[in-house]
């Protein structure tokens, strides 16, 4: 018998129904906020990692390090073949670390993947961004309009934060 069910007949009181309604609405709003946050992060990472697929995999692996390609496909909703292709490219580029999953039993031990820290990811692309910005700043010199080239007017520094690891 519930304390909110004074009659003991199994029916909830209006107060209990209201509390459940509020709880459901709060959970729905929290889910929407998380989805919005994830979508915003994926948009930014899509630019850094070239595609939304690669960004979704990266975010999933930051949340679930040591996942297999099958687990990543299940967790992201991406096709397994798409995941395997992206994992191969991201591993080759050094964005992901790959190792065999250890198992006591016999059989095929799948690879598990872990994504590099966000500070390392940014550090890996900052050189390209800096070079591109410096080319734009010195465009007149490259076009022959001006001869006094400004030596790398843009300097980008990425500091590693221990919380990223």
GROMACS elastic network, one bead per residue, 0.5 to 0.9 nm:
[ bonds ]
;  ai    aj funct       b0    kb
    1     4     6  0.85278   500
    1     5     6  0.68106   500
    1     6     6  0.81157   500
    1     7     6  0.89316   500
    1     8     6  0.58008   500
    1     9     6  0.83705   500
    1    10     6  0.74655   500
    2     5     6  0.50379   500
    2     6     6  0.73087   500
    2     8     6  0.73765   500
    2    10     6  0.80790   500
    2    12     6  0.85169   500
    3     6     6  0.62834   500
    3     8     6  0.89074   500
    4     7     6  0.88896   500
    4    11     6  0.89897   500
    4    12     6  0.65873   500
    4    13     6  0.60924   500
    4    15     6  0.78241   500
    4    16     6  0.64887   500
    5     8     6  0.55008   500
    5     9     6  0.72778   500
    5    10     6  0.66788   500
    5    11     6  0.63701   500
    5    12     6  0.56311   500
    5    13     6  0.61037   500
    5    16     6  0.87267   500
    6     9     6  0.81784   500
    6    12     6  0.89627   500
    6    13     6  0.83141   500
    7    10     6  0.77951   500
    7    11     6  0.79484   500
    8    11     6  0.75613   500
    9    12     6  0.87555   500
   12    15     6  0.80469   500
   12    16     6  0.60436   500
   12    17     6  0.65583   500
   13    16     6  0.53067   500
   13    17     6  0.63956   500
   13    18     6  0.87115   500
   14    17     6  0.50724   500
   14    18     6  0.61227   500
   14    19     6  0.86727   500
   15    18     6  0.50702   500
   15    19     6  0.62570   500
   15    20     6  0.87074   500
   16    19     6  0.50970   500
   16    20     6  0.62522   500
   16    21     6  0.86019   500
   17    20     6  0.51513   500
   17    21     6  0.61443   500
   17    22     6  0.86836   500
   18    21     6  0.50252   500
   18    22     6  0.62029   500
   18    23     6  0.85528   500
   19    22     6  0.51642   500
   19    23     6  0.60900   500
   19    24     6  0.85831   500
   20    24     6  0.60672   500
   20    25     6  0.85904   500
   21    24     6  0.51256   500
   21    25     6  0.62221   500
   21    26     6  0.86392   500
   22    25     6  0.51287   500
   22    26     6  0.61456   500
   22    27     6  0.86147   500
   23    26     6  0.51556   500
   23    27     6  0.61982   500
   23    28     6  0.86525   500
   24    27     6  0.51589   500
   24    28     6  0.61993   500
   24    29     6  0.86824   500
   25    28     6  0.50849   500
   25    29     6  0.61808   500
   25    30     6  0.85848   500
   26    29     6  0.51147   500
   26    30     6  0.61041   500
   26    31     6  0.85778   500
   27    30     6  0.50496   500
   27    31     6  0.61381   500
   27    32     6  0.86171   500
   28    31     6  0.50857   500
   28    32     6  0.62203   500
   28    33     6  0.86739   500
   29    32     6  0.50323   500
   29    33     6  0.61662   500
   29    34     6  0.86704   500
   30    33     6  0.50700   500
   30    34     6  0.62480   500
   30    35     6  0.86172   500
   31    34     6  0.51918   500
   31    35     6  0.61711   500
   31    36     6  0.85952   500
   32    35     6  0.50569   500
   32    36     6  0.60690   500
   32    37     6  0.85387   500
   33    36     6  0.50613   500
   33    37     6  0.61049   500
   33    38     6  0.85402   500
   34    37     6  0.50380   500
   34    38     6  0.60544   500
   34    39     6  0.84957   500
   35    38     6  0.50560   500
   35    39     6  0.60310   500
   35    40     6  0.85632   500
   36    39     6  0.50740   500
   36    40     6  0.61587   500
   36    41     6  0.86164   500
   37    40     6  0.51642   500
   37    41     6  0.62251   500
   37    42     6  0.85671   500
   38    41     6  0.51223   500
   38    42     6  0.60283   500
   38    43     6  0.85768   500
   38    56     6  0.88497   500
   38    59     6  0.81180   500
   39    42     6  0.50075   500
   39    43     6  0.61404   500
   39    44     6  0.87902   500
   40    43     6  0.51292   500
   40    44     6  0.65022   500
   40    45     6  0.86822   500
   41    44     6  0.52671   500
   41    45     6  0.61013   500
   41    46     6  0.84362   500
   41    55     6  0.84018   500
   41    59     6  0.81334   500
   42    46     6  0.57920   500
   42    47     6  0.86709   500
   42    52     6  0.65492   500
   42    53     6  0.89571   500
   42    55     6  0.54759   500
   42    56     6  0.61401   500
   42    58     6  0.88405   500
   42    59     6  0.73607   500
   43    46     6  0.51167   500
   43    47     6  0.67855   500
   43    52     6  0.70907   500
   43    55     6  0.78602   500
   44    47     6  0.54754   500
   44    48     6  0.67213   500
   44    49     6  0.88174   500
   44    55     6  0.83991   500
   45    49     6  0.57229   500
   45    50     6  0.78555   500
   45    51     6  0.80672   500
   45    52     6  0.75288   500
   45    54     6  0.82876   500
   45    55     6  0.52094   500
   45    56     6  0.83294   500
   45    58     6  0.83392   500
   45    59     6  0.85775   500
   46    49     6  0.51790   500
   46    50     6  0.52864   500
   46    53     6  0.77723   500
   46    54     6  0.70759   500
   46    55     6  0.51535   500
   46    56     6  0.82455   500
   47    50     6  0.52772   500
   47    51     6  0.68971   500
   47    52     6  0.81741   500
   47    55     6  0.85230   500
   48    51     6  0.82533   500
   48    55     6  0.82315   500
   48   121     6  0.82990   500
   48   122     6  0.78468   500
   48   125     6  0.72337   500
   49    52     6  0.78820   500
   49    53     6  0.89946   500
   49    54     6  0.62090   500
   49    55     6  0.61215   500
   49    58     6  0.87615   500
   49    90     6  0.86810   500
   49   121     6  0.89131   500
   50    53     6  0.87459   500
   50    54     6  0.72540   500
   50    55     6  0.79547   500
   51    54     6  0.53962   500
   51    55     6  0.63319   500
   51    56     6  0.87669   500
   52    56     6  0.60476   500
   52    57     6  0.85472   500
   53    56     6  0.52347   500
   53    57     6  0.63058   500
   53    58     6  0.86537   500
   53    76     6  0.89915   500
   53    78     6  0.77640   500
   53    82     6  0.81165   500
   53    83     6  0.78641   500
   53    86     6  0.74924   500
   54    57     6  0.51331   500
   54    58     6  0.61393   500
   54    59     6  0.87219   500
   54    83     6  0.82874   500
   54    86     6  0.61073   500
   54    87     6  0.79639   500
   54    90     6  0.76461   500
   55    58     6  0.50136   500
   55    59     6  0.61982   500
   55    60     6  0.85305   500
   56    59     6  0.51969   500
   56    60     6  0.60750   500
   56    61     6  0.85731   500
   56    76     6  0.68136   500
   57    60     6  0.50764   500
   57    61     6  0.61157   500
   57    62     6  0.86225   500
   57    72     6  0.68989   500
   57    73     6  0.85411   500
   57    76     6  0.70770   500
   57    78     6  0.89718   500
   57    83     6  0.75981   500
   57    86     6  0.81638   500
   57    87     6  0.80496   500
   57   115     6  0.88612   500
   58    61     6  0.51823   500
   58    62     6  0.62258   500
   58    63     6  0.87326   500
   58    90     6  0.89506   500
   58    95     6  0.84747   500
   58    96     6  0.81839   500
   58   114     6  0.85867   500
   58   115     6  0.61315   500
   58   116     6  0.86384   500
   59    62     6  0.51300   500
   59    63     6  0.63767   500
   59    64     6  0.85331   500
   59   115     6  0.83530   500
   60    63     6  0.51750   500
   60    64     6  0.58771   500
   60    65     6  0.80000   500
   60    67     6  0.88654   500
   60    72     6  0.70042   500
   60    75     6  0.73000   500
   60    76     6  0.70431   500
   60   115     6  0.89305   500
   61    66     6  0.73800   500
   61    67     6  0.68556   500
   61    72     6  0.76536   500
   61    96     6  0.88205   500
   61   113     6  0.71700   500
   61   114     6  0.58086   500
   61   115     6  0.56672   500
   62    65     6  0.58020   500
   62   114     6  0.71772   500
   62   115     6  0.58921   500
   62   116     6  0.80069   500
   62   117     6  0.79156   500
   62   118     6  0.88437   500
   64    67     6  0.61833   500
   64    72     6  0.86626   500
   64   114     6  0.80041   500
   65   112     6  0.81269   500
   65   113     6  0.65249   500
   65   115     6  0.69890   500
   66    98     6  0.85246   500
   66    99     6  0.86544   500
   66   101     6  0.81903   500
   66   111     6  0.86064   500
   66   114     6  0.53107   500
   66   115     6  0.88310   500
   67    70     6  0.80256   500
   67    71     6  0.58304   500
   67    72     6  0.63370   500
   67   111     6  0.81593   500
   67   113     6  0.55034   500
   67   114     6  0.72193   500
   68    71     6  0.51381   500
   68    72     6  0.61675   500
   68    73     6  0.86066   500
   68   101     6  0.83972   500
   68   110     6  0.66075   500
   68   111     6  0.58313   500
   68   113     6  0.62536   500
   69    72     6  0.50155   500
   69    73     6  0.61099   500
   69    74     6  0.85961   500
   69    80     6  0.70328   500
   69    83     6  0.64454   500
   69    84     6  0.62131   500
   69    87     6  0.76849   500
   69   110     6  0.82908   500
   69   111     6  0.75260   500
   69   112     6  0.72222   500
   69   113     6  0.78447   500
   70    73     6  0.51210   500
   70    74     6  0.62096   500
   70    75     6  0.85381   500
   70    80     6  0.64967   500
   70    83     6  0.83154   500
   70    84     6  0.87132   500
   71    74     6  0.50892   500
   71    75     6  0.59730   500
   71    76     6  0.85017   500
   72    75     6  0.50051   500
   72    76     6  0.59198   500
   72    77     6  0.80862   500
   72    78     6  0.80080   500
   72    80     6  0.82417   500
   72    83     6  0.72749   500
   73    76     6  0.53510   500
   73    77     6  0.55610   500
   73    78     6  0.50541   500
   73    79     6  0.60664   500
   73    80     6  0.53074   500
   73    81     6  0.87410   500
   73    82     6  0.84594   500
   73    83     6  0.61510   500
   73    84     6  0.87319   500
   74    77     6  0.54059   500
   74    78     6  0.71956   500
   74    79     6  0.84770   500
   74    80     6  0.82181   500
   75    78     6  0.80868   500
   76    79     6  0.87926   500
   77    80     6  0.88016   500
   78    81     6  0.84636   500
   78    82     6  0.67148   500
   78    83     6  0.65200   500
   79    82     6  0.52186   500
   79    83     6  0.62835   500
   79    84     6  0.87645   500
   80    83     6  0.50279   500
   80    84     6  0.61509   500
   80    85     6  0.86316   500
   81    84     6  0.51263   500
   81    85     6  0.62042   500
   81    86     6  0.86474   500
   82    85     6  0.52215   500
   82    86     6  0.62135   500
   82    87     6  0.85283   500
   83    86     6  0.51912   500
   83    87     6  0.59516   500
   83    88     6  0.85605   500
   84    87     6  0.50629   500
   84    88     6  0.61907   500
   84    89     6  0.87700   500
   85    88     6  0.52862   500
   85    89     6  0.65033   500
   85    90     6  0.87813   500
   86    89     6  0.51709   500
   86    90     6  0.60444   500
   86    91     6  0.84138   500
   87    90     6  0.51285   500
   87    91     6  0.58932   500
   87    92     6  0.84110   500
   87    96     6  0.76416   500
   87   113     6  0.82201   500
   88    91     6  0.52204   500
   88    92     6  0.61231   500
   88    93     6  0.86748   500
   89    92     6  0.50978   500
   89    93     6  0.62178   500
   89    94     6  0.86789   500
   89    95     6  0.88116   500
   90    93     6  0.51128   500
   90    94     6  0.62502   500
   90    95     6  0.52372   500
   90    96     6  0.57325   500
   90    97     6  0.87498   500
   91    94     6  0.50533   500
   91    95     6  0.58109   500
   91    97     6  0.61119   500
   91    98     6  0.68302   500
   91   113     6  0.85546   500
   92    95     6  0.77226   500
   92    96     6  0.80300   500
   93    96     6  0.77598   500
   94    97     6  0.68971   500
   94   116     6  0.81275   500
   95   114     6  0.87380   500
   95   115     6  0.61185   500
   95   116     6  0.56810   500
   95   117     6  0.88867   500
   95   120     6  0.85852   500
   95   121     6  0.69004   500
   95   124     6  0.87788   500
   96   113     6  0.63728   500
   96   114     6  0.55354   500
   96   116     6  0.58649   500
   97   112     6  0.82670   500
   97   113     6  0.55688   500
   97   114     6  0.51775   500
   97   115     6  0.63022   500
   97   116     6  0.73411   500
   98   111     6  0.62769   500
   98   112     6  0.57455   500
   98   114     6  0.66899   500
   99   102     6  0.89514   500
   99   110     6  0.84692   500
   99   111     6  0.53478   500
   99   112     6  0.55915   500
   99   113     6  0.67344   500
   99   114     6  0.88247   500
  100   109     6  0.61732   500
  100   110     6  0.58252   500
  100   112     6  0.60566   500
  100   113     6  0.88671   500
  101   109     6  0.55306   500
  101   110     6  0.57108   500
  101   111     6  0.56113   500
  101   112     6  0.58001   500
  102   109     6  0.66507   500
  102   110     6  0.85910   500
  103   106     6  0.76597   500
  103   107     6  0.87212   500
  103   109     6  0.66783   500
  105   109     6  0.89843   500
  106   109     6  0.83480   500
  115   118     6  0.85803   500
  116   119     6  0.82818   500
  116   120     6  0.63327   500
  116   121     6  0.65319   500
  116   165     6  0.81515   500
  117   120     6  0.53041   500
  117   121     6  0.63679   500
  117   122     6  0.88765   500
  117   164     6  0.55719   500
  117   165     6  0.54762   500
  118   122     6  0.62045   500
  118   123     6  0.84479   500
  118   164     6  0.62653   500
  118   165     6  0.81503   500
  119   122     6  0.52242   500
  119   123     6  0.60510   500
  119   124     6  0.86278   500
  119   158     6  0.70948   500
  119   159     6  0.72892   500
  119   160     6  0.56474   500
  119   161     6  0.72166   500
  119   164     6  0.66122   500
  119   165     6  0.85795   500
  120   124     6  0.61147   500
  120   125     6  0.89492   500
  120   158     6  0.87000   500
  120   160     6  0.76432   500
  120   164     6  0.89097   500
  121   124     6  0.51964   500
  121   125     6  0.68690   500
  121   126     6  0.88423   500
  122   125     6  0.54665   500
  122   126     6  0.59894   500
  122   158     6  0.73891   500
  123   126     6  0.52247   500
  123   127     6  0.74413   500
  123   157     6  0.82751   500
  123   158     6  0.61139   500
  123   159     6  0.86291   500
  123   160     6  0.89403   500
  124   127     6  0.69889   500
  124   128     6  0.83478   500
  125   128     6  0.55153   500
  125   129     6  0.64902   500
  125   130     6  0.87797   500
  126   129     6  0.50580   500
  126   130     6  0.59871   500
  126   131     6  0.85016   500
  126   156     6  0.68658   500
  126   157     6  0.80507   500
  126   158     6  0.79449   500
  127   130     6  0.51119   500
  127   131     6  0.60882   500
  127   132     6  0.85718   500
  127   156     6  0.79755   500
  128   131     6  0.51628   500
  128   132     6  0.61783   500
  128   133     6  0.86691   500
  129   132     6  0.51531   500
  129   133     6  0.61974   500
  129   134     6  0.86033   500
  129   156     6  0.86011   500
  130   133     6  0.51863   500
  130   134     6  0.61284   500
  130   135     6  0.86161   500
  130   152     6  0.82866   500
  130   154     6  0.62432   500
  130   155     6  0.65999   500
  130   156     6  0.64050   500
  131   134     6  0.51431   500
  131   135     6  0.62116   500
  131   136     6  0.87745   500
  131   152     6  0.79528   500
  131   154     6  0.82601   500
  132   135     6  0.51301   500
  132   136     6  0.64248   500
  132   137     6  0.87902   500
  133   136     6  0.51071   500
  133   137     6  0.62231   500
  133   138     6  0.86158   500
  133   152     6  0.87620   500
  133   153     6  0.86356   500
  133   154     6  0.67493   500
  134   138     6  0.60801   500
  134   139     6  0.83488   500
  134   150     6  0.84798   500
  134   151     6  0.81681   500
  134   152     6  0.55273   500
  134   153     6  0.62898   500
  134   154     6  0.59089   500
  134   155     6  0.87887   500
  135   138     6  0.51263   500
  135   139     6  0.58033   500
  135   142     6  0.80140   500
  135   152     6  0.84794   500
  136   140     6  0.83935   500
  137   140     6  0.78627   500
  137   150     6  0.78914   500
  137   152     6  0.84694   500
  137   153     6  0.73472   500
  137   154     6  0.83129   500
  138   141     6  0.54525   500
  138   142     6  0.65606   500
  138   143     6  0.88750   500
  138   146     6  0.87677   500
  138   148     6  0.88544   500
  138   149     6  0.60439   500
  138   150     6  0.64676   500
  138   151     6  0.84930   500
  138   152     6  0.84919   500
  138   153     6  0.86392   500
  139   142     6  0.50310   500
  139   143     6  0.61370   500
  139   144     6  0.85589   500
  139   145     6  0.85633   500
  139   146     6  0.87532   500
  139   149     6  0.89472   500
  140   143     6  0.50119   500
  140   144     6  0.60628   500
  140   146     6  0.53305   500
  140   147     6  0.78852   500
  140   149     6  0.83993   500
  141   144     6  0.50041   500
  141   145     6  0.58767   500
  141   147     6  0.52669   500
  141   148     6  0.68606   500
  141   149     6  0.58209   500
  141   150     6  0.88150   500
  142   145     6  0.77507   500
  142   146     6  0.81412   500
  142   147     6  0.85275   500
  142   149     6  0.85899   500
  143   146     6  0.77108   500
  144   147     6  0.66150   500
  146   149     6  0.75607   500
  149   152     6  0.87498   500
  150   153     6  0.60721   500
  151   154     6  0.87475   500
  152   155     6  0.68763   500
  160   163     6  0.86388   500
  160   164     6  0.75652   500
  161   164     6  0.57022   500
  161   165     6  0.78573   500
  162   165     6  0.58311   500
